Amino acid sequence: MSSYKPTGVCSRNIDFDIVDGKVRNVKFLGGCNGNLQGIGKLVEGMPVSEVVGKLKGLKCGAKQTSCPDQLARAIEEYEKSSD
């Protein structure tokens, strides 16, 4: 399980697994619980590149980022560190 500390959003932590190039077991701590559970369910089993492509750059209101964007950044960081 990988853990990521998001910045600029309400959630305080994102945990996730990458198994065979697919996103698994996404859990957010804090933030909009129902919405973030939904995001976790929607990306379950999706290829890493697809999740990043769909979520990277999304903004929350006037913020320059969002919880989905932070998940995409977490996955990218994980991918860079495992090269």
PDB file of N, CA, C and O in Angstrom:
ATOM      1  N   MET A   1       0.855  -1.182   0.000  1.00  0.00           N
ATOM      2  CA  MET A   1       0.000   0.000   0.000  1.00  0.00           C
ATOM      3  C   MET A   1       0.891   1.231   0.000  1.00  0.00           C
ATOM      4  O   MET A   1       1.824   1.343   0.795  1.00  0.00           O
ATOM      5  N   SER A   2       0.589   2.144  -0.897  1.00  0.00           N
ATOM      6  CA  SER A   2       1.290   3.421  -0.960  1.00  0.00           C
ATOM      7  C   SER A   2       0.452   4.477  -0.267  1.00  0.00           C
ATOM      8  O   SER A   2      -0.776   4.393  -0.231  1.00  0.00           O
ATOM      9  N   SER A   3       1.126   5.461   0.277  1.00  0.00           N
ATOM     10  CA  SER A   3       0.449   6.534   0.992  1.00  0.00           C
ATOM     11  C   SER A   3       0.966   7.868   0.457  1.00  0.00           C
ATOM     12  O   SER A   3       2.154   8.017   0.170  1.00  0.00           O
ATOM     13  N   TYR A   4       0.060   8.831   0.328  1.00  0.00           N
ATOM     14  CA  TYR A   4       0.407  10.139  -0.235  1.00  0.00           C
ATOM     15  C   TYR A   4      -0.278  11.220   0.592  1.00  0.00           C
ATOM     16  O   TYR A   4      -1.456  11.107   0.931  1.00  0.00           O
ATOM     17  N   LYS A   5       0.474  12.268   0.910  1.00  0.00           N
ATOM     18  CA  LYS A   5      -0.072  13.420   1.639  1.00  0.00           C
ATOM     19  C   LYS A   5      -0.444  14.506   0.626  1.00  0.00           C
ATOM     20  O   LYS A   5       0.435  15.190   0.102  1.00  0.00           O
ATOM     21  N   PRO A   6      -1.731  14.666   0.351  1.00  0.00           N
ATOM     22  CA  PRO A   6      -2.147  15.680  -0.622  1.00  0.00           C
ATOM     23  C   PRO A   6      -1.971  17.097  -0.078  1.00  0.00           C
ATOM     24  O   PRO A   6      -1.929  17.316   1.133  1.00  0.00           O
ATOM     25  N   THR A   7      -1.869  18.046  -0.998  1.00  0.00           N
ATOM     26  CA  THR A   7      -1.764  19.455  -0.606  1.00  0.00           C
ATOM     27  C   THR A   7      -2.834  20.254  -1.333  1.00  0.00           C
ATOM     28  O   THR A   7      -3.200  19.943  -2.466  1.00  0.00           O
ATOM     29  N   GLY A   8      -3.332  21.292  -0.663  1.00  0.00           N
ATOM     30  CA  GLY A   8      -4.290  22.199  -1.283  1.00  0.00           C
ATOM     31  C   GLY A   8      -5.716  21.689  -1.335  1.00  0.00           C
ATOM     32  O   GLY A   8      -6.560  22.287  -2.002  1.00  0.00           O
ATOM     33  N   VAL A   9      -6.007  20.576  -0.632  1.00  0.00           N
ATOM     34  CA  VAL A   9      -7.348  19.992  -0.634  1.00  0.00           C
ATOM     35  C   VAL A   9      -7.764  19.634   0.790  1.00  0.00           C
ATOM     36  O   VAL A   9      -6.963  19.723   1.720  1.00  0.00           O
ATOM     37  N   CYS A  10      -9.007  19.236   0.949  1.00  0.00           N
ATOM     38  CA  CYS A  10      -9.530  18.897   2.272  1.00  0.00           C
ATOM     39  C   CYS A  10      -9.053  17.541   2.777  1.00  0.00           C
ATOM     40  O   CYS A  10      -8.870  17.360   3.980  1.00  0.00           O
ATOM     41  N   SER A  11      -8.850  16.585   1.869  1.00  0.00           N
ATOM     42  CA  SER A  11      -8.403  15.267   2.329  1.00  0.00           C
ATOM     43  C   SER A  11      -6.975  15.376   2.869  1.00  0.00           C
ATOM     44  O   SER A  11      -6.177  16.192   2.409  1.00  0.00           O
ATOM     45  N   ARG A  12      -6.681  14.533   3.853  1.00  0.00           N
ATOM     46  CA  ARG A  12      -5.392  14.594   4.532  1.00  0.00           C
ATOM     47  C   ARG A  12      -4.437  13.484   4.118  1.00  0.00           C
ATOM     48  O   ARG A  12      -3.233  13.577   4.357  1.00  0.00           O
ATOM     49  N   ASN A  13      -4.966  12.436   3.499  1.00  0.00           N
ATOM     50  CA  ASN A  13      -4.117  11.324   3.097  1.00  0.00           C
ATOM     51  C   ASN A  13      -4.831  10.502   2.029  1.00  0.00           C
ATOM     52  O   ASN A  13      -6.058  10.398   2.021  1.00  0.00           O
ATOM     53  N   ILE A  14      -4.039   9.921   1.126  1.00  0.00           N
ATOM     54  CA  ILE A  14      -4.569   9.016   0.112  1.00  0.00           C
ATOM     55  C   ILE A  14      -3.745   7.737   0.162  1.00  0.00           C
ATOM     56  O   ILE A  14      -2.521   7.779   0.035  1.00  0.00           O
ATOM     57  N   ASP A  15      -4.404   6.613   0.344  1.00  0.00           N
ATOM     58  CA  ASP A  15      -3.765   5.307   0.283  1.00  0.00           C
ATOM     59  C   ASP A  15      -4.256   4.592  -0.964  1.00  0.00           C
ATOM     60  O   ASP A  15      -5.422   4.715  -1.340  1.00  0.00           O
ATOM     61  N   PHE A  16      -3.363   3.842  -1.605  1.00  0.00           N
ATOM     62  CA  PHE A  16      -3.742   3.109  -2.818  1.00  0.00           C
ATOM     63  C   PHE A  16      -2.709   2.030  -3.095  1.00  0.00           C
ATOM     64  O   PHE A  16      -1.594   2.063  -2.573  1.00  0.00           O
ATOM     65  N   ASP A  17      -3.096   1.084  -3.917  1.00  0.00           N
ATOM     66  CA  ASP A  17      -2.193   0.053  -4.414  1.00  0.00           C
ATOM     67  C   ASP A  17      -2.143   0.146  -5.926  1.00  0.00           C
ATOM     68  O   ASP A  17      -3.105   0.570  -6.567  1.00  0.00           O
ATOM     69  N   ILE A  18      -1.022  -0.253  -6.486  1.00  0.00           N
ATOM     70  CA  ILE A  18      -0.894  -0.455  -7.928  1.00  0.00           C
ATOM     71  C   ILE A  18      -0.511  -1.923  -8.098  1.00  0.00           C
ATOM     72  O   ILE A  18       0.545  -2.355  -7.636  1.00  0.00           O
ATOM     73  N   VAL A  19      -1.378  -2.683  -8.765  1.00  0.00           N
ATOM     74  CA  VAL A  19      -1.154  -4.109  -8.972  1.00  0.00           C
ATOM     75  C   VAL A  19      -1.252  -4.379 -10.474  1.00  0.00           C
ATOM     76  O   VAL A  19      -2.291  -4.144 -11.090  1.00  0.00           O
ATOM     77  N   ASP A  20      -0.166  -4.869 -11.049  1.00  0.00           N
ATOM     78  CA  ASP A  20      -0.128  -5.172 -12.485  1.00  0.00           C
ATOM     79  C   ASP A  20      -0.565  -3.982 -13.336  1.00  0.00           C
ATOM     80  O   ASP A  20      -1.283  -4.140 -14.323  1.00  0.00           O
ATOM     81  N   GLY A  21      -0.118  -2.780 -12.935  1.00  0.00           N
ATOM     82  CA  GLY A  21      -0.418  -1.578 -13.713  1.00  0.00           C
ATOM     83  C   GLY A  21      -1.817  -1.032 -13.537  1.00  0.00           C
ATOM     84  O   GLY A  21      -2.245  -0.146 -14.277  1.00  0.00           O
ATOM     85  N   LYS A  22      -2.537  -1.567 -12.548  1.00  0.00           N
ATOM     86  CA  LYS A  22      -3.912  -1.113 -12.310  1.00  0.00           C
ATOM     87  C   LYS A  22      -4.053  -0.561 -10.890  1.00  0.00           C
ATOM     88  O   LYS A  22      -3.383  -1.013  -9.962  1.00  0.00           O
ATOM     89  N   VAL A  23      -4.937   0.421 -10.744  1.00  0.00           N
ATOM     90  CA  VAL A  23      -5.172   1.081  -9.461  1.00  0.00           C
ATOM     91  C   VAL A  23      -6.136   0.234  -8.637  1.00  0.00           C
ATOM     92  O   VAL A  23      -7.164  -0.226  -9.135  1.00  0.00           O
ATOM     93  N   ARG A  24      -5.789   0.038  -7.379  1.00  0.00           N
ATOM     94  CA  ARG A  24      -6.606  -0.771  -6.466  1.00  0.00           C
ATOM     95  C   ARG A  24      -6.669  -0.114  -5.089  1.00  0.00           C
ATOM     96  O   ARG A  24      -5.766   0.623  -4.693  1.00  0.00           O
ATOM     97  N   ASN A  25      -7.738  -0.393  -4.380  1.00  0.00           N
ATOM     98  CA  ASN A  25      -7.875  -0.066  -2.950  1.00  0.00           C
ATOM     99  C   ASN A  25      -7.646   1.402  -2.599  1.00  0.00           C
ATOM    100  O   ASN A  25      -6.947   1.700  -1.630  1.00  0.00           O
ATOM    101  N   VAL A  26      -8.221   2.318  -3.367  1.00  0.00           N
ATOM    102  CA  VAL A  26      -8.054   3.751  -3.090  1.00  0.00           C
ATOM    103  C   VAL A  26      -8.879   4.129  -1.863  1.00  0.00           C
ATOM    104  O   VAL A  26     -10.072   3.835  -1.784  1.00  0.00           O
ATOM    105  N   LYS A  27      -8.230   4.779  -0.921  1.00  0.00           N
ATOM    106  CA  LYS A  27      -8.890   5.253   0.301  1.00  0.00           C
ATOM    107  C   LYS A  27      -8.399   6.668   0.600  1.00  0.00           C
ATOM    108  O   LYS A  27      -7.195   6.917   0.650  1.00  0.00           O
ATOM    109  N   PHE A  28      -9.330   7.583   0.795  1.00  0.00           N
ATOM    110  CA  PHE A  28      -9.017   8.957   1.183  1.00  0.00           C
ATOM    111  C   PHE A  28      -9.327   9.128   2.661  1.00  0.00           C
ATOM    112  O   PHE A  28     -10.310   8.579   3.159  1.00  0.00           O
ATOM    113  N   LEU A  29      -8.501   9.881   3.358  1.00  0.00           N
ATOM    114  CA  LEU A  29      -8.771  10.253   4.746  1.00  0.00           C
ATOM    115  C   LEU A  29      -9.144  11.729   4.746  1.00  0.00           C
ATOM    116  O   LEU A  29      -8.360  12.578   4.321  1.00  0.00           O
ATOM    117  N   GLY A  30     -10.347  12.027   5.224  1.00  0.00           N
ATOM    118  CA  GLY A  30     -10.838  13.399   5.215  1.00  0.00           C
ATOM    119  C   GLY A  30     -11.455  13.734   3.867  1.00  0.00           C
ATOM    120  O   GLY A  30     -11.515  12.889   2.974  1.00  0.00           O
ATOM    121  N   GLY A  31     -11.903  14.945   3.729  1.00  0.00           N
ATOM    122  CA  GLY A  31     -12.526  15.373   2.483  1.00  0.00           C
ATOM    123  C   GLY A  31     -13.998  15.003   2.432  1.00  0.00           C
ATOM    124  O   GLY A  31     -14.597  14.673   3.456  1.00  0.00           O
ATOM    125  N   CYS A  32     -14.571  15.057   1.267  1.00  0.00           N
ATOM    126  CA  CYS A  32     -15.993  14.764   1.038  1.00  0.00           C
ATOM    127  C   CYS A  32     -16.175  13.253   0.938  1.00  0.00           C
ATOM    128  O   CYS A  32     -16.025  12.675  -0.138  1.00  0.00           O
ATOM    129  N   ASN A  33     -16.487  12.635   2.027  1.00  0.00           N
ATOM    130  CA  ASN A  33     -16.463  11.179   2.157  1.00  0.00           C
ATOM    131  C   ASN A  33     -17.202  10.432   1.049  1.00  0.00           C
ATOM    132  O   ASN A  33     -16.626   9.541   0.426  1.00  0.00           O
ATOM    133  N   GLY A  34     -18.435  10.769   0.798  1.00  0.00           N
ATOM    134  CA  GLY A  34     -19.207  10.057  -0.217  1.00  0.00           C
ATOM    135  C   GLY A  34     -18.603  10.199  -1.609  1.00  0.00           C
ATOM    136  O   GLY A  34     -18.478   9.218  -2.342  1.00  0.00           O
ATOM    137  N   ASN A  35     -18.231  11.418  -1.966  1.00  0.00           N
ATOM    138  CA  ASN A  35     -17.636  11.648  -3.287  1.00  0.00           C
ATOM    139  C   ASN A  35     -16.320  10.899  -3.438  1.00  0.00           C
ATOM    140  O   ASN A  35     -16.049  10.320  -4.489  1.00  0.00           O
ATOM    141  N   LEU A  36     -15.509  10.910  -2.399  1.00  0.00           N
ATOM    142  CA  LEU A  36     -14.202  10.263  -2.485  1.00  0.00           C
ATOM    143  C   LEU A  36     -14.315   8.743  -2.474  1.00  0.00           C
ATOM    144  O   LEU A  36     -13.508   8.058  -3.102  1.00  0.00           O
ATOM    145  N   GLN A  37     -15.301   8.213  -1.770  1.00  0.00           N
ATOM    146  CA  GLN A  37     -15.549   6.775  -1.861  1.00  0.00           C
ATOM    147  C   GLN A  37     -15.953   6.417  -3.286  1.00  0.00           C
ATOM    148  O   GLN A  37     -15.529   5.395  -3.826  1.00  0.00           O
ATOM    149  N   GLY A  38     -16.777   7.269  -3.887  1.00  0.00           N
ATOM    150  CA  GLY A  38     -17.210   7.048  -5.268  1.00  0.00           C
ATOM    151  C   GLY A  38     -16.039   7.051  -6.232  1.00  0.00           C
ATOM    152  O   GLY A  38     -15.971   6.201  -7.120  1.00  0.00           O
ATOM    153  N   ILE A  39     -15.122   7.984  -6.075  1.00  0.00           N
ATOM    154  CA  ILE A  39     -13.943   8.032  -6.938  1.00  0.00           C
ATOM    155  C   ILE A  39     -13.139   6.746  -6.780  1.00  0.00           C
ATOM    156  O   ILE A  39     -12.689   6.160  -7.765  1.00  0.00           O
ATOM    157  N   GLY A  40     -12.962   6.314  -5.537  1.00  0.00           N
ATOM    158  CA  GLY A  40     -12.233   5.067  -5.291  1.00  0.00           C
ATOM    159  C   GLY A  40     -12.864   3.882  -5.998  1.00  0.00           C
ATOM    160  O   GLY A  40     -12.159   3.054  -6.576  1.00  0.00           O
ATOM    161  N   LYS A  41     -14.182   3.793  -5.957  1.00  0.00           N
ATOM    162  CA  LYS A  41     -14.899   2.694  -6.630  1.00  0.00           C
ATOM    163  C   LYS A  41     -14.788   2.808  -8.152  1.00  0.00           C
ATOM    164  O   LYS A  41     -14.605   1.808  -8.845  1.00  0.00           O
ATOM    165  N   LEU A  42     -14.900   4.027  -8.659  1.00  0.00           N
ATOM    166  CA  LEU A  42     -14.863   4.222 -10.106  1.00  0.00           C
ATOM    167  C   LEU A  42     -13.503   3.894 -10.720  1.00  0.00           C
ATOM    168  O   LEU A  42     -13.439   3.384 -11.839  1.00  0.00           O
ATOM    169  N   VAL A  43     -12.423   4.178 -10.005  1.00  0.00           N
ATOM    170  CA  VAL A  43     -11.088   3.924 -10.566  1.00  0.00           C
ATOM    171  C   VAL A  43     -10.577   2.513 -10.252  1.00  0.00           C
ATOM    172  O   VAL A  43      -9.537   2.110 -10.772  1.00  0.00           O
ATOM    173  N   GLU A  44     -11.276   1.773  -9.427  1.00  0.00           N
ATOM    174  CA  GLU A  44     -10.847   0.423  -9.047  1.00  0.00           C
ATOM    175  C   GLU A  44     -10.637  -0.431 -10.300  1.00  0.00           C
ATOM    176  O   GLU A  44     -11.551  -0.612 -11.105  1.00  0.00           O
ATOM    177  N   GLY A  45      -9.426  -0.947 -10.444  1.00  0.00           N
ATOM    178  CA  GLY A  45      -9.104  -1.834 -11.552  1.00  0.00           C
ATOM    179  C   GLY A  45      -8.756  -1.139 -12.856  1.00  0.00           C
ATOM    180  O   GLY A  45      -8.457  -1.806 -13.846  1.00  0.00           O
ATOM    181  N   MET A  46      -8.790   0.191 -12.877  1.00  0.00           N
ATOM    182  CA  MET A  46      -8.444   0.929 -14.097  1.00  0.00           C
ATOM    183  C   MET A  46      -6.929   0.974 -14.269  1.00  0.00           C
ATOM    184  O   MET A  46      -6.187   1.008 -13.288  1.00  0.00           O
ATOM    185  N   PRO A  47      -6.478   0.975 -15.516  1.00  0.00           N
ATOM    186  CA  PRO A  47      -5.042   1.151 -15.757  1.00  0.00           C
ATOM    187  C   PRO A  47      -4.572   2.513 -15.241  1.00  0.00           C
ATOM    188  O   PRO A  47      -5.298   3.506 -15.304  1.00  0.00           O
ATOM    189  N   VAL A  48      -3.349   2.531 -14.735  1.00  0.00           N
ATOM    190  CA  VAL A  48      -2.760   3.748 -14.182  1.00  0.00           C
ATOM    191  C   VAL A  48      -2.883   4.914 -15.163  1.00  0.00           C
ATOM    192  O   VAL A  48      -3.309   6.003 -14.778  1.00  0.00           O
ATOM    193  N   SER A  49      -2.515   4.695 -16.418  1.00  0.00           N
ATOM    194  CA  SER A  49      -2.523   5.790 -17.397  1.00  0.00           C
ATOM    195  C   SER A  49      -3.926   6.353 -17.614  1.00  0.00           C
ATOM    196  O   SER A  49      -4.082   7.552 -17.846  1.00  0.00           O
ATOM    197  N   GLU A  50      -4.926   5.515 -17.541  1.00  0.00           N
ATOM    198  CA  GLU A  50      -6.301   5.972 -17.725  1.00  0.00           C
ATOM    199  C   GLU A  50      -6.759   6.839 -16.546  1.00  0.00           C
ATOM    200  O   GLU A  50      -7.402   7.870 -16.741  1.00  0.00           O
ATOM    201  N   VAL A  51      -6.426   6.416 -15.329  1.00  0.00           N
ATOM    202  CA  VAL A  51      -6.795   7.188 -14.133  1.00  0.00           C
ATOM    203  C   VAL A  51      -6.129   8.556 -14.185  1.00  0.00           C
ATOM    204  O   VAL A  51      -6.784   9.576 -13.974  1.00  0.00           O
ATOM    205  N   VAL A  52      -4.834   8.580 -14.463  1.00  0.00           N
ATOM    206  CA  VAL A  52      -4.110   9.854 -14.523  1.00  0.00           C
ATOM    207  C   VAL A  52      -4.688  10.730 -15.627  1.00  0.00           C
ATOM    208  O   VAL A  52      -4.891  11.926 -15.422  1.00  0.00           O
ATOM    209  N   GLY A  53      -4.950  10.161 -16.776  1.00  0.00           N
ATOM    210  CA  GLY A  53      -5.494  10.921 -17.897  1.00  0.00           C
ATOM    211  C   GLY A  53      -6.842  11.544 -17.611  1.00  0.00           C
ATOM    212  O   GLY A  53      -7.127  12.650 -18.071  1.00  0.00           O
ATOM    213  N   LYS A  54      -7.677  10.847 -16.853  1.00  0.00           N
ATOM    214  CA  LYS A  54      -9.022  11.353 -16.557  1.00  0.00           C
ATOM    215  C   LYS A  54      -9.042  12.353 -15.405  1.00  0.00           C
ATOM    216  O   LYS A  54      -9.856  13.276 -15.407  1.00  0.00           O
ATOM    217  N   LEU A  55      -8.153  12.181 -14.415  1.00  0.00           N
ATOM    218  CA  LEU A  55      -8.244  12.973 -13.190  1.00  0.00           C
ATOM    219  C   LEU A  55      -7.259  14.134 -13.091  1.00  0.00           C
ATOM    220  O   LEU A  55      -7.529  15.115 -12.398  1.00  0.00           O
ATOM    221  N   LYS A  56      -6.126  14.033 -13.774  1.00  0.00           N
ATOM    222  CA  LYS A  56      -5.101  15.072 -13.645  1.00  0.00           C
ATOM    223  C   LYS A  56      -5.619  16.403 -14.170  1.00  0.00           C
ATOM    224  O   LYS A  56      -6.175  16.488 -15.265  1.00  0.00           O
ATOM    225  N   GLY A  57      -5.424  17.433 -13.366  1.00  0.00           N
ATOM    226  CA  GLY A  57      -5.797  18.787 -13.768  1.00  0.00           C
ATOM    227  C   GLY A  57      -7.174  19.233 -13.315  1.00  0.00           C
ATOM    228  O   GLY A  57      -7.530  20.398 -13.493  1.00  0.00           O
ATOM    229  N   LEU A  58      -7.960  18.331 -12.733  1.00  0.00           N
ATOM    230  CA  LEU A  58      -9.280  18.740 -12.235  1.00  0.00           C
ATOM    231  C   LEU A  58      -9.118  19.697 -11.062  1.00  0.00           C
ATOM    232  O   LEU A  58      -8.234  19.520 -10.223  1.00  0.00           O
ATOM    233  N   LYS A  59      -9.967  20.702 -11.008  1.00  0.00           N
ATOM    234  CA  LYS A  59      -9.916  21.699  -9.930  1.00  0.00           C
ATOM    235  C   LYS A  59     -11.184  21.633  -9.095  1.00  0.00           C
ATOM    236  O   LYS A  59     -12.240  21.220  -9.576  1.00  0.00           O
ATOM    237  N   CYS A  60     -11.068  22.039  -7.855  1.00  0.00           N
ATOM    238  CA  CYS A  60     -12.198  22.090  -6.927  1.00  0.00           C
ATOM    239  C   CYS A  60     -12.486  23.557  -6.610  1.00  0.00           C
ATOM    240  O   CYS A  60     -11.746  24.192  -5.858  1.00  0.00           O
ATOM    241  N   GLY A  61     -13.550  24.083  -7.178  1.00  0.00           N
ATOM    242  CA  GLY A  61     -13.891  25.491  -6.956  1.00  0.00           C
ATOM    243  C   GLY A  61     -12.757  26.390  -7.406  1.00  0.00           C
ATOM    244  O   GLY A  61     -12.256  26.255  -8.523  1.00  0.00           O
ATOM    245  N   ALA A  62     -12.353  27.302  -6.544  1.00  0.00           N
ATOM    246  CA  ALA A  62     -11.273  28.239  -6.868  1.00  0.00           C
ATOM    247  C   ALA A  62      -9.886  27.653  -6.611  1.00  0.00           C
ATOM    248  O   ALA A  62      -8.878  28.280  -6.936  1.00  0.00           O
ATOM    249  N   LYS A  63      -9.831  26.454  -6.029  1.00  0.00           N
ATOM    250  CA  LYS A  63      -8.532  25.819  -5.755  1.00  0.00           C
ATOM    251  C   LYS A  63      -7.873  25.416  -7.067  1.00  0.00           C
ATOM    252  O   LYS A  63      -8.558  25.154  -8.056  1.00  0.00           O
ATOM    253  N   GLN A  64      -6.572  25.368  -7.075  1.00  0.00           N
ATOM    254  CA  GLN A  64      -5.821  24.984  -8.270  1.00  0.00           C
ATOM    255  C   GLN A  64      -5.670  23.469  -8.411  1.00  0.00           C
ATOM    256  O   GLN A  64      -5.019  22.994  -9.342  1.00  0.00           O
ATOM    257  N   THR A  65      -6.263  22.718  -7.501  1.00  0.00           N
ATOM    258  CA  THR A  65      -6.190  21.267  -7.509  1.00  0.00           C
ATOM    259  C   THR A  65      -7.495  20.719  -6.949  1.00  0.00           C
ATOM    260  O   THR A  65      -8.408  21.477  -6.620  1.00  0.00           O
ATOM    261  N   SER A  66      -7.575  19.405  -6.846  1.00  0.00           N
ATOM    262  CA  SER A  66      -8.745  18.745  -6.270  1.00  0.00           C
ATOM    263  C   SER A  66      -8.279  17.399  -5.729  1.00  0.00           C
ATOM    264  O   SER A  66      -7.146  16.986  -5.976  1.00  0.00           O
ATOM    265  N   CYS A  67      -9.140  16.723  -5.000  1.00  0.00           N
ATOM    266  CA  CYS A  67      -8.781  15.392  -4.510  1.00  0.00           C
ATOM    267  C   CYS A  67      -8.514  14.425  -5.673  1.00  0.00           C
ATOM    268  O   CYS A  67      -7.549  13.665  -5.602  1.00  0.00           O
ATOM    269  N   PRO A  68      -9.328  14.421  -6.739  1.00  0.00           N
ATOM    270  CA  PRO A  68      -8.998  13.552  -7.867  1.00  0.00           C
ATOM    271  C   PRO A  68      -7.648  13.911  -8.508  1.00  0.00           C
ATOM    272  O   PRO A  68      -6.877  13.021  -8.865  1.00  0.00           O
ATOM    273  N   ASP A  69      -7.366  15.204  -8.652  1.00  0.00           N
ATOM    274  CA  ASP A  69      -6.078  15.638  -9.196  1.00  0.00           C
ATOM    275  C   ASP A  69      -4.946  15.161  -8.290  1.00  0.00           C
ATOM    276  O   ASP A  69      -3.907  14.719  -8.780  1.00  0.00           O
ATOM    277  N   GLN A  70      -5.138  15.246  -6.989  1.00  0.00           N
ATOM    278  CA  GLN A  70      -4.108  14.794  -6.056  1.00  0.00           C
ATOM    279  C   GLN A  70      -3.894  13.283  -6.157  1.00  0.00           C
ATOM    280  O   GLN A  70      -2.766  12.813  -6.008  1.00  0.00           O
ATOM    281  N   LEU A  71      -4.949  12.524  -6.406  1.00  0.00           N
ATOM    282  CA  LEU A  71      -4.798  11.087  -6.625  1.00  0.00           C
ATOM    283  C   LEU A  71      -3.954  10.843  -7.876  1.00  0.00           C
ATOM    284  O   LEU A  71      -3.067   9.989  -7.866  1.00  0.00           O
ATOM    285  N   ALA A  72      -4.219  11.578  -8.944  1.00  0.00           N
ATOM    286  CA  ALA A  72      -3.428  11.441 -10.166  1.00  0.00           C
ATOM    287  C   ALA A  72      -1.963  11.761  -9.900  1.00  0.00           C
ATOM    288  O   ALA A  72      -1.076  11.060 -10.387  1.00  0.00           O
ATOM    289  N   ARG A  73      -1.707  12.806  -9.134  1.00  0.00           N
ATOM    290  CA  ARG A  73      -0.327  13.181  -8.797  1.00  0.00           C
ATOM    291  C   ARG A  73       0.333  12.104  -7.942  1.00  0.00           C
ATOM    292  O   ARG A  73       1.514  11.802  -8.116  1.00  0.00           O
ATOM    293  N   ALA A  74      -0.430  11.528  -7.021  1.00  0.00           N
ATOM    294  CA  ALA A  74       0.101  10.453  -6.172  1.00  0.00           C
ATOM    295  C   ALA A  74       0.520   9.255  -7.019  1.00  0.00           C
ATOM    296  O   ALA A  74       1.574   8.660  -6.797  1.00  0.00           O
ATOM    297  N   ILE A  75      -0.314   8.918  -7.980  1.00  0.00           N
ATOM    298  CA  ILE A  75      -0.019   7.785  -8.860  1.00  0.00           C
ATOM    299  C   ILE A  75       1.208   8.090  -9.709  1.00  0.00           C
ATOM    300  O   ILE A  75       2.071   7.228  -9.877  1.00  0.00           O
ATOM    301  N   GLU A  76       1.297   9.296 -10.244  1.00  0.00           N
ATOM    302  CA  GLU A  76       2.472   9.674 -11.030  1.00  0.00           C
ATOM    303  C   GLU A  76       3.749   9.601 -10.192  1.00  0.00           C
ATOM    304  O   GLU A  76       4.775   9.101 -10.652  1.00  0.00           O
ATOM    305  N   GLU A  77       3.678  10.100  -8.971  1.00  0.00           N
ATOM    306  CA  GLU A  77       4.825  10.053  -8.083  1.00  0.00           C
ATOM    307  C   GLU A  77       5.233   8.599  -7.806  1.00  0.00           C
ATOM    308  O   GLU A  77       6.417   8.263  -7.809  1.00  0.00           O
ATOM    309  N   TYR A  78       4.247   7.763  -7.571  1.00  0.00           N
ATOM    310  CA  TYR A  78       4.516   6.341  -7.343  1.00  0.00           C
ATOM    311  C   TYR A  78       5.212   5.741  -8.568  1.00  0.00           C
ATOM    312  O   TYR A  78       6.208   5.031  -8.430  1.00  0.00           O
ATOM    313  N   GLU A  79       4.697   6.021  -9.748  1.00  0.00           N
ATOM    314  CA  GLU A  79       5.272   5.480 -10.981  1.00  0.00           C
ATOM    315  C   GLU A  79       6.716   5.932 -11.183  1.00  0.00           C
ATOM    316  O   GLU A  79       7.558   5.138 -11.601  1.00  0.00           O
ATOM    317  N   LYS A  80       7.007   7.190 -10.892  1.00  0.00           N
ATOM    318  CA  LYS A  80       8.378   7.705 -11.033  1.00  0.00           C
ATOM    319  C   LYS A  80       9.320   7.025 -10.052  1.00  0.00           C
ATOM    320  O   LYS A  80      10.458   6.704 -10.394  1.00  0.00           O
ATOM    321  N   SER A  81       8.842   6.807  -8.829  1.00  0.00           N
ATOM    322  CA  SER A  81       9.704   6.199  -7.807  1.00  0.00           C
ATOM    323  C   SER A  81       9.928   4.712  -8.024  1.00  0.00           C
ATOM    324  O   SER A  81      10.876   4.150  -7.476  1.00  0.00           O
ATOM    325  N   SER A  82       9.078   4.062  -8.811  1.00  0.00           N
ATOM    326  CA  SER A  82       9.243   2.623  -9.014  1.00  0.00           C
ATOM    327  C   SER A  82       9.965   2.300 -10.324  1.00  0.00           C
ATOM    328  O   SER A  82      10.128   1.131 -10.674  1.00  0.00           O
ATOM    329  N   ASP A  83      10.400   3.344 -11.049  1.00  0.00           N
ATOM    330  CA  ASP A  83      11.160   3.120 -12.298  1.00  0.00           C
ATOM    331  C   ASP A  83      12.568   2.662 -12.004  1.00  0.00           C
ATOM    332  O   ASP A  83      13.346   2.427 -12.929  1.00  0.00           O
TER     333      ASP A  83
END
